[in-house]
């Protein structure tokens, strides 16, 4: 996971996606593009946080109505460390959903995506 997060083609992934580009697109991100991405983010009706997926799903329904479906909560189980199958690249030292070491790596390695996250 660490190699993936620091790979040059993945750098600024969230920022590129906010600009309508694929995550691994060879797009140079600069302050002007960061401003565009931040502006788009500010105008979204709802933003969920992966680390708090279940709470985000509940908040979405509280804000927009409707009843949550059980399948909306399946992602947390899939992201749990115990749910990682043996032999998976994520097993044995993989990044858990609540492992902040990946977040700190993003902070140091990807200031644009970190700015969006904040």
Backbone as JSON, one array per atom type, in Angstrom:
{
  "sequence": "XXXXXXXXXXXXXXXXXXXXXXXXXXXXXXXXXXXXXXXXXXXXXXXXXXXXXXXXXXXXXXXXXXXXXXXXXXXXXXXXXXXXXXXXXXXXXXXXXXXXXXXXXXXXXXXXXXXXXX",
  "N": [[0.8, -1.2, 0.0], [1.97, 1.25, 0.7], [3.77, 1.76, -1.39], [1.96, 2.09, -3.47], [0.55, 4.4, -2.64], [2.54, 6.32, -2.85], [3.27, 6.3, -5.45], [4.1, 7.97, -8.48], [2.06, 8.29, -10.48], [-0.26, 8.15, -9.05], [-0.26, 10.22, -7.34], [-1.89, 13.09, -6.1], [-4.44, 12.09, -6.55], [-7.2, 12.35, -5.57], [-7.6, 15.07, -6.01], [-7.3, 15.23, -8.8], [-9.5, 13.67, -9.56], [-11.59, 15.29, -8.66], [-11.36, 17.24, -10.54], [-12.4, 16.02, -12.68], [-10.85, 14.16, -13.92], [-9.29, 10.92, -14.47], [-7.98, 8.99, -11.74], [-5.27, 8.08, -12.09], [-4.43, 9.71, -14.13], [-2.17, 11.48, -16.22], [-1.9, 14.22, -15.31], [-0.78, 17.4, -14.55], [-0.89, 18.93, -11.44], [-1.54, 22.07, -10.15], [-1.52, 25.17, -8.23], [-3.67, 26.68, -9.26], [-5.36, 24.71, -10.4], [-5.85, 23.32, -8.1], [-7.35, 25.21, -6.73], [-9.66, 25.21, -8.32], [-10.57, 22.58, -7.88], [-11.06, 22.67, -5.11], [-13.07, 24.6, -5.02], [-15.14, 23.26, -6.4], [-15.58, 21.21, -4.58], [-16.56, 22.62, -2.37], [-19.07, 23.3, -3.28], [-20.56, 21.0, -3.39], [-23.39, 18.99, -2.55], [-23.26, 17.04, -0.61], [-20.77, 15.4, 1.27], [-19.19, 12.49, 1.97], [-17.18, 10.66, 4.34], [-14.69, 8.34, 4.01], [-13.35, 7.0, 6.12], [-15.28, 7.13, 8.02], [-17.54, 5.72, 7.13], [-20.06, 4.41, 7.73], [-21.29, 6.27, 9.47], [-21.35, 8.44, 7.73], [-23.14, 7.5, 5.78], [-25.49, 7.34, 7.3], [-25.8, 10.06, 7.99], [-26.18, 11.13, 5.44], [-28.74, 10.1, 4.79], [-30.18, 11.27, 6.83], [-30.02, 13.93, 6.1], [-31.09, 14.01, 3.46], [-33.25, 12.31, 3.44], [-35.13, 9.21, 3.27], [-34.59, 5.7, 3.85], [-31.89, 3.97, 5.2], [-30.33, 1.3, 3.45], [-29.39, -2.06, 4.18], [-27.18, -2.88, 2.59], [-25.71, -0.6, 2.26], [-23.99, -0.47, 4.33], [-22.16, -2.44, 4.07], [-19.59, -1.97, 3.19], [-17.91, -1.23, 5.34], [-17.5, -3.64, 6.69], [-16.11, -5.0, 4.72], [-13.79, -3.53, 4.64], [-12.58, -3.99, 7.03], [-9.84, -5.13, 8.99], [-9.87, -7.81, 9.79], [-11.39, -8.89, 7.79], [-9.83, -9.15, 5.6], [-8.71, -11.34, 3.18], [-6.6, -14.23, 3.72], [-3.35, -14.23, 2.29], [-3.86, -12.14, 0.63], [-2.66, -9.09, -0.87], [-3.0, -7.13, 1.02], [-2.97, -8.38, 3.45], [-1.32, -9.17, 6.54], [0.11, -6.77, 7.7], [-1.13, -4.91, 6.18], [-2.94, -1.87, 5.34], [-5.24, -0.85, 7.61], [-8.7, 0.17, 7.82], [-8.86, 2.16, 9.72], [-6.27, 2.97, 10.11], [-4.06, 5.37, 10.72], [-1.53, 5.79, 9.71], [-1.38, 5.73, 6.97], [-2.74, 8.04, 6.34], [-1.03, 9.99, 7.4], [1.11, 9.6, 5.71], [-0.02, 10.44, 3.27], [-0.34, 13.13, 3.9], [2.27, 14.09, 4.06], [3.29, 13.38, 1.55], [1.48, 14.24, -0.38], [0.38, 17.12, -0.68], [-1.75, 18.5, -1.98], [-3.99, 16.72, -2.13], [-4.27, 16.36, 0.6], [-5.01, 18.91, 1.39], [-7.58, 19.05, 0.23], [-8.82, 17.07, 1.75], [-8.9, 18.19, 4.29]],
  "CA": [[0.0, 0.0, 0.0], [2.81, 2.45, 0.76], [4.27, 2.02, -2.74], [0.83, 2.6, -4.25], [0.25, 5.78, -2.24], [3.6, 7.25, -3.23], [3.56, 6.17, -6.89], [3.87, 9.26, -9.14], [0.81, 8.4, -11.23], [-1.37, 8.21, -8.1], [-0.17, 11.47, -6.61], [-2.98, 14.04, -6.31], [-5.57, 11.32, -7.09], [-8.49, 12.96, -5.24], [-7.68, 16.37, -6.68], [-7.55, 14.97, -10.23], [-10.88, 13.21, -9.74], [-12.46, 16.47, -8.5], [-11.25, 17.99, -11.79], [-13.01, 15.22, -13.73], [-9.83, 13.31, -14.54], [-9.06, 9.66, -13.77], [-6.99, 9.04, -10.66], [-3.9, 7.9, -12.57], [-4.18, 10.55, -15.3], [-0.91, 12.22, -16.2], [-2.27, 15.64, -15.26], [-0.02, 18.17, -13.57], [-1.75, 19.71, -10.55], [-0.9, 23.28, -9.64], [-2.39, 25.92, -7.31], [-4.9, 27.07, -9.96], [-6.22, 23.52, -10.48], [-6.26, 23.03, -6.72], [-8.44, 26.14, -6.44], [-10.86, 24.72, -9.01], [-11.03, 21.38, -7.17], [-11.6, 23.11, -3.82], [-14.34, 25.29, -5.3], [-16.13, 22.22, -6.7], [-15.87, 20.51, -3.33], [-17.39, 23.5, -1.53], [-20.42, 23.4, -3.83], [-21.23, 19.7, -3.37], [-24.48, 18.91, -1.58], [-22.9, 16.13, 0.47], [-19.46, 14.77, 1.18], [-18.99, 11.45, 2.98], [-15.78, 10.4, 4.68], [-14.48, 6.9, 3.96], [-13.01, 6.49, 7.44], [-16.53, 7.13, 8.8], [-18.52, 5.36, 6.11], [-21.4, 4.17, 8.28], [-21.82, 7.55, 9.95], [-21.63, 9.25, 6.54], [-24.38, 6.98, 5.17], [-26.61, 7.77, 8.16], [-25.93, 11.5, 7.84], [-26.77, 11.35, 4.12], [-30.18, 9.85, 4.87], [-30.76, 12.28, 7.72], [-30.09, 15.19, 5.36], [-31.88, 13.93, 2.24], [-34.4, 11.44, 3.61], [-34.99, 7.82, 2.88], [-34.18, 4.74, 4.87], [-30.67, 3.27, 4.77], [-30.42, -0.12, 3.08], [-28.26, -2.78, 4.8], [-26.02, -2.96, 1.7], [-24.91, 0.62, 2.38], [-23.05, -0.63, 5.43], [-21.31, -3.59, 3.78], [-18.22, -1.55, 2.93], [-17.12, -1.25, 6.57], [-17.1, -5.02, 6.94], [-15.11, -5.36, 3.72], [-12.56, -2.8, 4.91], [-12.04, -4.39, 8.32], [-8.61, -5.92, 8.89], [-10.22, -9.22, 9.92], [-12.06, -9.34, 6.58], [-8.86, -9.29, 4.51], [-8.44, -12.76, 3.02], [-5.19, -14.62, 3.81], [-2.68, -14.23, 1.0], [-4.13, -10.88, -0.06], [-1.57, -8.13, -0.7], [-3.25, -6.3, 2.19], [-2.86, -9.12, 4.7], [0.0, -9.12, 7.16], [0.71, -5.45, 7.67], [-1.86, -4.02, 5.3], [-3.49, -0.69, 5.97], [-6.61, -1.0, 8.09], [-9.54, 1.33, 7.53], [-8.64, 3.22, 10.7], [-4.83, 3.13, 10.3], [-3.72, 6.73, 10.34], [-0.21, 5.9, 9.11], [-1.59, 6.06, 5.55], [-3.14, 9.44, 6.31], [0.18, 10.79, 7.6], [1.88, 9.49, 4.48], [-0.65, 11.33, 2.31], [-0.08, 14.5, 4.32], [3.64, 14.43, 3.71], [3.57, 13.12, 0.14], [0.48, 14.78, -1.3], [-0.25, 18.29, -0.03], [-2.99, 18.9, -2.63], [-5.06, 15.86, -1.64], [-4.44, 16.64, 2.03], [-5.78, 20.16, 1.47], [-8.98, 18.7, -0.03], [-9.32, 16.28, 2.86], [-9.15, 19.05, 5.43]],
  "C": [[0.85, 1.27, 0.0], [3.35, 2.79, -0.63], [3.17, 2.6, -3.63], [0.59, 4.07, -3.94], [1.3, 6.78, -2.69], [3.95, 7.17, -4.71], [3.22, 7.48, -7.61], [2.54, 9.38, -9.88], [-0.41, 8.52, -10.31], [-1.37, 9.53, -7.33], [-1.28, 12.43, -7.04], [-4.24, 13.36, -6.86], [-6.91, 12.0, -6.82], [-8.66, 14.3, -5.94], [-7.98, 16.18, -8.16], [-8.99, 14.52, -10.45], [-11.87, 14.36, -9.56], [-12.44, 17.34, -9.76], [-11.86, 17.22, -12.97], [-12.04, 14.32, -14.46], [-9.74, 11.98, -13.78], [-7.93, 9.81, -12.73], [-5.56, 8.99, -11.18], [-3.59, 8.72, -13.82], [-2.87, 11.31, -15.14], [-1.16, 13.72, -16.24], [-1.43, 16.32, -14.19], [-1.0, 19.02, -12.75], [-0.94, 20.89, -10.03], [-1.89, 24.02, -8.74], [-3.7, 26.31, -7.99], [-5.87, 25.89, -10.04], [-6.7, 23.13, -9.08], [-7.41, 23.94, -6.33], [-9.75, 25.7, -7.09], [-11.44, 23.51, -8.28], [-11.67, 21.76, -5.83], [-12.95, 23.79, -3.99], [-15.44, 24.28, -5.61], [-16.55, 21.5, -5.43], [-16.8, 21.33, -2.44], [-18.84, 23.58, -2.01], [-21.15, 22.06, -3.92], [-22.29, 19.68, -2.28], [-24.13, 18.03, -0.39], [-21.53, 15.54, 0.21], [-19.36, 13.76, 2.31], [-17.51, 11.24, 3.21], [-15.59, 8.89, 4.8], [-14.2, 6.32, 5.33], [-14.22, 6.41, 8.36], [-17.7, 6.8, 7.88], [-19.93, 5.2, 6.67], [-22.05, 5.47, 8.76], [-22.17, 8.45, 8.77], [-22.92, 8.81, 5.87], [-25.6, 7.42, 5.98], [-26.85, 9.27, 8.01], [-26.56, 11.86, 6.49], [-28.29, 11.19, 4.18], [-30.87, 10.84, 5.8], [-30.97, 13.6, 6.96], [-31.08, 15.13, 4.19], [-33.1, 13.03, 2.34], [-34.13, 10.02, 3.14], [-34.5, 6.98, 4.04], [-32.92, 4.03, 4.38], [-30.95, 1.8, 4.47], [-29.21, -0.83, 3.69], [-27.01, -2.85, 3.91], [-25.14, -1.72, 1.78], [-23.84, 0.49, 3.45], [-22.08, -1.79, 5.21], [-19.85, -3.19, 3.61], [-17.37, -1.59, 4.19], [-16.65, -2.66, 6.89], [-16.01, -5.44, 5.96], [-13.78, -4.69, 3.99], [-11.89, -3.22, 6.21], [-10.81, -5.28, 8.12], [-8.94, -7.41, 8.94], [-10.85, -9.77, 8.65], [-11.1, -9.52, 5.41], [-8.5, -10.76, 4.39], [-6.95, -13.07, 3.15], [-4.58, -14.68, 2.41], [-2.93, -12.98, 0.19], [-2.93, -9.97, 0.12], [-1.76, -7.25, 0.53], [-3.11, -7.05, 3.5], [-1.44, -9.0, 5.25], [0.65, -7.77, 7.03], [0.03, -4.51, 6.69], [-2.41, -2.83, 6.06], [-4.93, -0.95, 6.34], [-7.37, 0.28, 7.8], [-9.27, 2.47, 8.5], [-7.16, 3.46, 10.97], [-4.42, 4.5, 9.8], [-2.33, 6.86, 9.75], [-0.33, 6.24, 7.63], [-1.96, 7.53, 5.41], [-1.92, 10.34, 6.48], [1.07, 10.74, 6.37], [1.3, 10.42, 3.43], [-0.34, 12.79, 2.63], [1.29, 14.94, 3.85], [3.88, 14.36, 2.21], [2.65, 13.83, -0.83], [-0.26, 15.96, -0.69], [-1.56, 18.71, -0.67], [-4.17, 18.04, -2.14], [-5.32, 16.1, -0.16], [-5.27, 17.91, 2.22], [-7.27, 19.91, 1.21], [-9.59, 17.97, 1.15], [-9.68, 17.15, 4.05], [-10.4, 19.82, 5.22]]
}
